[in-house]
């Protein structure tokens, strides 16, 4: 089950970001599908309750449909952002905890 799912348009003519979600810590996956239309989708983290946002890393910076894994501490906020491309990028973004394999 996804911790966060955004289905629709991410508008790059405003701040180009999804709503923020609280992360419980650990390994997760940032997945993007849909029409990216030249945009770059990034996963960002805030350690100070949304005042400052930083990119998680190259594994979660996607310029094509795909996914990347991340490992972050608990009690942080996450959001997806869009830069470049069309004025509105139609896509589906997931931020989800990774289930352990046994």
C-alpha positions in Angstrom: 0.0 0.0 0.0 1.3 3.4 -0.9 2.0 5.9 1.8 1.3 8.6 -0.8 -0.2 8.5 -4.3 -0.7 11.5 -6.5 -2.7 10.8 -9.7 -3.1 13.8 -12.0 -1.3 17.0 -12.9 1.7 18.4 -11.2 1.8 22.0 -12.3 5.2 23.4 -12.9 3.9 26.9 -13.2 3.4 27.2 -9.5 5.9 25.5 -7.0 5.8 22.2 -9.0 5.5 20.0 -5.9 3.1 17.4 -4.5 1.6 17.7 -1.0 4.1 16.7 1.7 3.9 13.4 3.5 5.4 12.2 6.8 7.9 9.4 6.5 8.1 6.7 9.2 11.7 5.9 8.4 13.6 3.2 6.5 13.8 2.0 2.9 11.2 3.2 0.4 10.6 3.5 -3.3 9.8 6.7 -5.3 7.9 5.6 -8.5 6.7 7.8 -11.4 4.6 6.7 -14.3 2.6 8.7 -16.9 3.4 11.5 -19.3 6.5 13.3 -18.0 6.9 15.4 -21.2 10.5 16.5 -20.7 10.2 17.2 -16.9 12.5 15.8 -14.2 10.7 14.4 -11.2 12.6 14.5 -7.9 12.0 13.2 -4.4 12.8 15.8 -1.8 13.2 15.6 2.0 12.8 18.1 4.8 14.4 17.6 8.2 13.0 20.8 9.6 9.2 20.4 9.2 9.0 21.8 5.7 11.1 25.0 6.0 14.0 23.6 3.9 13.8 21.0 1.1 16.7 19.1 -0.3 16.9 16.5 -3.1 17.2 12.9 -1.7 19.7 11.9 -4.4 20.3 10.8 -8.0 18.4 7.5 -7.5 15.2 9.5 -7.0 15.7 12.0 -9.8 13.8 10.7 -12.7 13.6 12.2 -16.3 11.7 9.1 -17.5 9.1 6.7 -16.2 10.8 4.6 -13.5 11.6 4.2 -9.8 14.3 4.7 -7.3 14.9 3.5 -3.8 15.9 5.6 -0.8 16.7 5.1 2.9 15.8 7.9 5.3 15.4 8.4 9.0 12.0 8.7 10.7 10.2 11.9 11.4 11.0 13.6 8.1 8.7 15.0 5.4 8.8 13.9 1.8 7.4 15.4 -1.4 7.7 15.0 -5.2 8.8 17.9 -7.3 8.7 18.6 -11.0 11.1 20.8 -12.9 11.2 21.7 -16.6 8.9 20.2 -19.2 5.4 21.2 -20.0 3.3 23.5 -17.8 1.4 20.5 -16.4 2.9 17.0 -16.3 0.3 14.2 -16.1 1.6 11.4 -14.0 1.2 9.0 -11.1 3.6 9.3 -8.2 4.0 6.8 -5.4 6.1 7.1 -2.3 5.9 3.8 -0.5 7.6 1.7 2.1 9.6 -1.2 0.8 8.5 -4.5 2.1 11.2 -6.8 3.4 12.0 -9.9 1.4 12.4 -13.1 3.3 
